[in-house]
Amino acid sequence: MKNWEKNIRKVVPYTPGEQPNQPDMIKLNTNENPYPPAPGVEKALKALDTDTLRLYPDPKAEILVKAIASYYNLKEEQVFVGVGSDDVIAMCFLTFFNSEKPILFPDITYSFYDVWADLFKIPYKRPALNDQFHIRKEDYVQPNGGIIFPNPNAPTGVSMPLAEIEEILINNRDVIVMIDEAYVDFGTESALSLIDKYDNLLVIQTFSKSRSLAGMRIGYAMGNPELIKYLNDVKYSFNSYTMNRTALAAGVASVNDREYFEETCRKIVETREWTKTELRKLGFSFGDSKANFIFAAHSECPAKELFEALRNEHIYVRYFAKPRIDNHLRITIGTDEEMQKLIAFLTGYLKNRENR
Ligand SMILES: *Cc1c(COP(=O)(O)O)cnc(C)c1O
């Protein structure tokens, strides 16, 4: 080992889903939205004056903060924006998780949490989901340095009722509790209604899934003004200009089109429910997903085999070679046509396999 190596911060990085690029592919592996962003986004980007790119963007990202605040009937001081919710959550870890006690998140959850905890040297404990892949609220009544989990959880898609979230909050008044609502718009009740009641609650959302803007990188946190101030203090100690002019313009245009947003979410929910029925007929089982994906296991065929067979057809889904979930596929909800093609392929594949 070289002498300088001992002072290096070594991390095992998060592995994002692959981004293949084939003209005929059906991409159901990273929970992107199959529909284009709101029409206003294209207009806003076309109207962008490139000469303004000489100038730094607004460090406060005020037009976007205002748009989000007004959409949710909040004060501007209750909203923080960042470069995707990954950036927002990383900033939250740095700001709020500074206890000697371990933070808590489920054993099966978004696989970025343990990466950030390791990066920032935050101790953590991972209470196990039950056999139905539900978060057990009782596990979050123990000494801790903070709590984070997605609702609905990823990659299971399973939601926690708001009453249980409130119970967790009541039992944890002395630490920050973060609810990662990346998929909340596909049919889960948001914890946003609780931020005035619990000053230790942060609700984190993203434009990447329900607003079709994964490529633009916009995320936000909502909570008590004091929490938002601490978050901004850390941001300004790190990078003042997180939001570029393009992202600000696109974000505002997206938020301003409530009707398009609600319509695309509704379509995805409909397609999801259709896909559930078809998958069940084929012998798959899964929890009752409220997200834009289904986390499914087949009764006969190993997930890894299906993953590879689908991949050969240029149908991409996500497979995690991890304990407890290595016989599941996470299938993003695409358009009706894409899901019909998926089901048609699976039907043929499983039938041939039976006759082998
Ligand atoms: C997709 C996702 C995020 C991050 O999304 P961004 O693209 O960074 O906004 C955060 N949490 C969960 C659970 C996700 O699935």
PDBQT file of the ligand as one rigid body, heavy atoms in Angstrom, charges set to zero:
ROOT
HETATM    1  C1  LIG A 401     -35.512   7.185  -8.062  1.00  0.00    +0.000 C 
HETATM    2  C2  LIG A 401     -35.396   7.319  -6.571  1.00  0.00    +0.000 A 
HETATM    3  C3  LIG A 401     -34.749   8.404  -5.977  1.00  0.00    +0.000 A 
HETATM    4  C4  LIG A 401     -33.907   9.391  -6.705  1.00  0.00    +0.000 C 
HETATM    5  O1  LIG A 401     -34.416   9.978  -7.750  1.00  0.00    +0.000 OA
HETATM    6  P1  LIG A 401     -33.737  11.253  -8.412  1.00  0.00    +0.000 P 
HETATM    7  O2  LIG A 401     -33.733  10.917  -9.850  1.00  0.00    +0.000 OA
HETATM    8  O3  LIG A 401     -32.356  11.459  -7.869  1.00  0.00    +0.000 OA
HETATM    9  O4  LIG A 401     -34.657  12.342  -8.047  1.00  0.00    +0.000 OA
HETATM   10  C5  LIG A 401     -34.770   8.505  -4.602  1.00  0.00    +0.000 A 
HETATM   11  N1  LIG A 401     -35.366   7.588  -3.840  1.00  0.00    +0.000 NA
HETATM   12  C6  LIG A 401     -35.966   6.519  -4.361  1.00  0.00    +0.000 A 
HETATM   13  C7  LIG A 401     -36.592   5.523  -3.467  1.00  0.00    +0.000 C 
HETATM   14  C8  LIG A 401     -35.990   6.344  -5.748  1.00  0.00    +0.000 A 
HETATM   15  O5  LIG A 401     -36.532   5.252  -6.261  1.00  0.00    +0.000 OA
ENDROOT
TORSDOF 0
